[in-house]
Amino acid sequence: MRNSILKFVLAASLILNISILATAGYMYYKQADYWVSPFGAKMKKDRFLFEELSLKPEQLKIMREKAKGFRAEIDRRRKEIAEKRLTLLNLMREDIPDKKAINTTISDISRMQEDMQRLVATHILEEKATLDKDQQKKFLNLIQNAMTKEDR
């Protein structure tokens, strides 16, 4: 009787662990399909915000090429900022925190975020330059909508 209870508990535990691993793997897989734009919009990695515009094929090609490089650069910078935030957290964990090092790290994070914001603004202006007046207005409206979406 005792052996059968142990076998049942072991089997239940095994099923639970497998289901948790499967769920975690599925969530990771689904998350890898998405990218969060600098404007806060979550979209499929193969989709771009400007695709909602009525673009000419040559405009679409130019904007897509620029956007691919831009995404890679933004992802790289986001990773650097995340690493710097981890450094900040580790500095705060110390028994006697070095306030100067903490302030320097905060300044570094602020500078990095400012640089990234400049990159975003430059990218928007470059993309905008490839559009006609109507498209420019729609493009900036798309960005505004993505930035102000409540359900991020």
Backbone hydrogen bonds, N-H to C=O, Kabsch-Sander energy under -0.5 kcal/mol:
donor,donor_aa,acceptor,acceptor_aa,energy
5,I,1,M,-1.7
6,L,2,R,-2.2
7,K,3,N,-2.5
8,F,4,S,-2.2
9,V,5,I,-2.6
10,L,6,L,-2.6
11,A,7,K,-2.6
12,A,8,F,-2.7
13,S,9,V,-2.6
14,L,10,L,-2.5
15,I,11,A,-2.5
16,L,12,A,-2.4
17,N,13,S,-2.6
18,I,14,L,-2.4
19,S,15,I,-2.4
20,I,16,L,-2.3
21,L,17,N,-2.5
22,A,18,I,-2.6
23,T,19,S,-2.3
24,A,20,I,-2.6
25,G,21,L,-2.5
26,Y,22,A,-2.4
27,M,23,T,-2.6
28,Y,24,A,-2.3
29,Y,25,G,-2.4
30,K,26,Y,-2.6
31,Q,27,M,-2.5
32,A,28,Y,-1.9
33,D,30,K,-1.1
34,Y,31,Q,-1.8
35,W,43,M,-2.7
37,S,35,W,-0.6
37,S,41,A,-2.9
40,G,37,S,-2.2
43,M,35,W,-2.5
43,M,41,A,-0.5
45,K,33,D,-2.7
47,R,44,K,-1.8
51,E,48,F,-1.5
52,E,49,L,-1.5
53,L,50,F,-1.9
55,L,53,L,-1.4
60,L,56,K,-2.7
61,K,57,P,-2.2
62,I,58,E,-2.2
63,M,59,Q,-2.8
64,R,60,L,-2.5
65,E,61,K,-2.1
66,K,62,I,-2.1
67,A,63,M,-2.5
68,K,64,R,-2.1
69,G,65,E,-1.5
70,F,66,K,-2.1
71,R,67,A,-2.8
72,A,68,K,-1.9
73,E,69,G,-2.2
74,I,70,F,-2.8
75,D,71,R,-2.7
76,R,72,A,-2.1
77,R,73,E,-2.4
78,R,74,I,-2.8
79,K,75,D,-2.0
80,E,76,R,-2.0
81,I,77,R,-2.5
82,A,78,R,-2.5
83,E,79,K,-2.3
84,K,80,E,-2.2
85,R,81,I,-2.4
86,L,82,A,-1.9
87,T,83,E,-2.0
88,L,84,K,-2.2
89,L,85,R,-2.5
90,N,86,L,-2.5
91,L,87,T,-2.2
92,M,88,L,-2.0
93,R,89,L,-1.2
94,E,90,N,-0.7
94,E,91,L,-0.6
99,K,97,P,-1.1
102,I,98,D,-2.4
103,N,99,K,-2.6
104,T,100,K,-2.4
105,T,101,A,-2.4
106,I,102,I,-2.5
107,S,103,N,-2.3
108,D,104,T,-2.4
109,I,105,T,-2.5
110,S,106,I,-2.5
111,R,107,S,-2.6
112,M,108,D,-2.6
113,Q,109,I,-2.5
114,E,110,S,-2.4
115,D,111,R,-2.7
116,M,112,M,-2.2
117,Q,113,Q,-2.3
118,R,114,E,-2.3
119,L,115,D,-2.2
120,V,116,M,-2.3
121,A,117,Q,-2.5
122,T,118,R,-2.6
123,H,119,L,-2.4
124,I,120,V,-2.6
125,L,121,A,-2.3
126,E,122,T,-2.3
127,E,123,H,-2.7
128,K,124,I,-2.9
129,A,125,L,-1.8
130,T,126,E,-0.6
130,T,127,E,-1.3
131,L,128,K,-1.8
136,Q,132,D,-2.7
137,K,133,K,-2.0
138,K,134,D,-2.2
139,F,135,Q,-3.0
140,L,136,Q,-2.6
141,N,137,K,-2.0
142,L,138,K,-2.4
143,I,139,F,-2.1
144,Q,140,L,-2.5
145,N,141,N,-2.7
146,A,142,L,-2.3
147,M,143,I,-2.3
148,T,144,Q,-1.8
149,K,145,N,-0.6
152,R,150,E,-0.9
